[in-house]
Amino acid sequence: MKLWVGLGNPGAQYAGHRHNIGFMALDRIAADHGFSSWRARFQGQVAEGRLGGEKLFLIKPQTFMNRSGQAVGEAARFFKLGTDALTVFHDELDLAPGKCRLKQGGGAAGHNGLRSIIAHLDADFARVRLGIGHPGRKDLVSAYVLHDFARADADWLEDLMRGIGDGAPMLAAGDGTRFLNAVTARNAPPRNAGRAAKDSRERADGKPSAASAPDAGKPSTPPDPMPDTRSPLQRLMDRFR
């Protein structure tokens, strides 16, 4: 059994904040993999399900960020789980927007949610660090994280969430490399995207397109259509479209 925690603040007024990207990640995993409905438990919202052979509990603490450890500690003690079974999804100022990294153990690095969990358990748990970028000055950080994602963030945020949903079974199986590869695959543009855009512009200008190139006759495989799945995150995105 594993316990995955998403960090954020409860309430509709915080739902779109950068600080709540951990909540968004768990919402996506639950929706993509048929987890149970969210219900109140352990001072949080909990959903349960399976990824491969692993039984998982997802928890979004409802104690506000600075007291996240209260909910996480209560759940861990109830299930008799150590920090080796715990993974925390959280916003990361020191990563560029859309980047995702894994880390085992370490300090709180100024993150109050991590600091609270460390205080209630210990520091040796896995972290999924979700990049939101930095506002540039330390005095701007609080307003930055407690503010909705910008409209320009919608595309990379959706790609990141899709990648997390895709890679969740690999992460549950302990394969961090394949998890990160799944996230990267969603973030990286198709290899022929630049050529396709150039061909489109040339056709619009009446100029010869790439069809006249020596390899133009080679068959190409169209990309698989993207599934049109609705999730709480996508409903957030609709506000910006």
C-alpha positions in Angstrom: 0.0 0.0 0.0 1.2 3.5 -0.8 0.1 7.0 0.2 0.3 9.8 -2.3 -0.2 13.3 -1.1 -0.9 16.4 -3.1 -0.2 19.7 -1.5 -2.5 22.8 -1.7 -5.1 24.8 0.1 -8.8 23.9 0.4 -11.6 25.9 -1.0 -12.8 27.2 -4.4 -10.9 30.5 -4.0 -7.6 28.6 -4.0 -8.3 26.0 -6.6 -6.5 27.6 -9.5 -3.5 28.8 -7.5 0.1 27.8 -8.4 0.4 26.5 -4.9 -2.3 24.0 -5.6 -0.6 22.2 -8.4 -0.2 19.2 -6.1 -4.0 18.9 -5.7 -4.4 19.2 -9.5 -1.9 16.3 -10.1 -3.9 14.0 -7.8 -7.2 15.0 -9.3 -5.8 14.0 -12.7 -4.5 10.7 -11.5 -7.8 9.8 -9.8 -9.8 10.8 -12.9 -7.5 9.0 -15.4 -7.3 5.8 -13.5 -10.8 5.3 -12.2 -10.2 5.9 -8.5 -13.1 6.2 -6.0 -14.9 9.5 -5.5 -13.2 11.9 -3.1 -14.5 11.7 0.5 -13.6 13.4 3.8 -11.2 11.4 5.9 -8.0 12.0 7.9 -8.6 15.8 7.9 -8.4 15.6 4.1 -10.1 14.5 0.9 -9.2 10.9 0.1 -9.6 8.7 -3.0 -8.5 5.1 -3.4 -7.7 2.8 -6.2 -5.1 0.6 -7.8 -2.3 1.2 -10.3 -1.0 -2.1 -11.5 -0.6 -4.3 -8.5 -0.3 -1.4 -6.1 -3.1 -0.3 -3.7 -3.0 3.5 -3.4 -4.6 6.1 -1.2 -4.5 9.7 -2.5 -4.9 12.5 0.0 -5.4 16.2 -0.4 -5.0 17.7 3.1 -7.8 20.1 4.0 -5.8 21.6 6.9 -4.3 24.4 4.8 -0.7 24.2 3.5 1.1 25.2 6.7 -0.5 22.3 8.6 -0.4 19.6 5.9 1.5 17.3 8.2 -1.5 16.9 10.5 -3.5 15.1 7.8 -0.6 13.2 6.3 0.6 12.1 9.7 -2.9 10.9 10.7 -3.3 8.9 7.5 0.2 7.3 7.8 -0.4 6.3 11.4 -3.8 4.8 10.6 -2.4 2.6 7.8 0.8 1.9 9.7 2.9 3.3 6.8 6.4 4.6 7.0 7.9 7.4 4.9 9.1 4.7 2.4 5.4 4.4 1.3 4.9 8.2 1.0 5.1 10.3 -2.1 4.3 14.0 -2.0 3.4 16.1 -5.1 4.2 19.8 -4.6 4.9 23.1 -6.4 8.5 23.9 -7.0 9.7 27.5 -7.5 13.2 26.4 -8.5 12.1 24.5 -11.6 10.9 26.1 -14.8 7.2 25.9 -15.5 6.2 22.5 -16.7 9.3 20.7 -15.6 9.0 17.7 -13.3 11.7 16.1 -11.1 11.8 13.4 -8.5 13.7 13.7 -5.2 14.1 11.4 -2.3 14.4 13.0 1.1 16.0 16.3 1.8 14.9 19.5 3.5 11.8 21.7 3.1 13.6 24.3 0.9 11.3 27.0 2.3 8.1 25.1 1.4 5.7 25.2 4.4 3.8 22.1 3.3 6.9 20.0 3.2 8.1 21.5 6.5 4.9 20.5 8.2 5.1 16.9 6.9 8.7 16.6 8.0 7.7 17.9 11.5 5.0 15.2 11.8 6.9 12.3 10.3 10.5 12.7 9.0 12.2 14.0 5.9 12.9 10.6 4.1 9.9 10.6 1.7 9.7 10.8 -2.1 8.8 14.1 -3.7 7.4 14.9 -7.1 8.6 18.4 -7.7 6.3 20.3 -10.2 7.9 23.4 -11.7 5.9 26.6 -11.5 8.9 29.0 -12.1 10.0 31.9 -9.8 8.7 35.5 -9.9 12.3 36.7 -9.7 12.4 38.3 -6.3 11.9 36.7 -2.8 9.4 39.4 -1.7 7.1 38.4 -4.6 7.0 34.7 -3.9 3.9 34.7 -1.6 1.7 36.7 -3.9 3.0 34.6 -6.9 2.2 31.1 -5.4 -1.2 32.4 -4.0 -2.4 33.5 -7.4 -4.1 31.7 -10.3 -2.0 30.3 -13.1 -1.9 32.8 -16.0 -3.8 32.2 -19.2 -0.5 31.6 -21.0 0.2 28.7 -18.6 -2.8 26.7 -19.7 -1.2 24.6 -22.4 2.0 23.5 -20.6 -0.1 22.9 -17.4 -2.4 20.6 -19.3 0.5 18.8 -20.9 2.1 18.3 -17.5 -1.1 16.9 -16.0 -1.5 14.5 -18.9 2.0 13.3 -18.5 1.5 12.7 -14.8 -1.6 10.7 -15.5 0.2 8.7 -18.2 3.2 8.0 -16.0 1.4 7.3 -12.7 1.4 3.5 -13.1 5.2 3.6 -13.6 5.7 5.7 -10.5 3.6 3.3 -8.5 5.8 0.5 -9.7 8.9 2.3 -8.5 10.2 3.1 -12.0 10.9 6.8 -11.7 12.8 7.0 -15.0 9.8 5.8 -17.0 7.5 8.1 -15.1 9.6 11.1 -16.0 9.9 9.9 -19.6 6.0 9.8 -19.8 5.9 13.4 -18.5 8.5 14.5 -21.0 6.7 12.8 -23.9 3.7 15.0 -23.2 5.7 18.2 -22.9 7.9 17.7 -25.9 6.5 18.9 -29.3 6.3 16.3 -32.1 9.6 15.9 -33.9 8.1 17.0 -37.2 6.2 20.0 -35.7 8.6 22.6 -37.1 8.6 21.0 -40.6 4.8 20.8 -40.6 4.5 24.5 -39.6 7.0 25.5 -42.4 5.1 23.4 -45.0 1.8 25.1 -44.0 3.3 28.6 -44.3 4.8 27.7 -47.7 1.6 26.4 -49.1 -0.2 29.6 -47.9 2.4 31.7 -49.7 2.2 29.6 -52.8 5.8 28.5 -52.5 7.1 24.9 -52.9 6.4 22.9 -49.8 8.4 20.0 -48.3 6.4 17.7 -50.6 9.1 18.4 -53.2 11.9 17.2 -50.9 13.6 13.9 -51.8 12.0 12.1 -48.9 8.6 13.5 -49.4 7.3 10.2 -50.9 8.0 8.3 -47.8 4.8 7.3 -45.9 4.2 9.1 -42.6 2.2 7.9 -39.7 -0.4 10.3 -38.4 -0.2 10.9 -34.7 -2.8 9.2 -32.5 -5.7 11.4 -31.6 -5.6 12.8 -28.1 -8.4 11.6 -25.9 -10.9 14.2 -25.0 -11.1 13.5 -21.2 -12.7 16.0 -18.9 -11.2 16.5 -15.4 -11.3 19.1 -12.7 -8.1 20.6 -14.1 -9.6 20.9 -17.6 -12.6 22.7 -16.1 -10.1 25.1 -14.6 -8.6 25.5 -18.1 -12.0 26.3 -19.6 -12.0 29.5 -17.6 -9.0 30.8 -19.7 -10.1 29.7 -23.1 
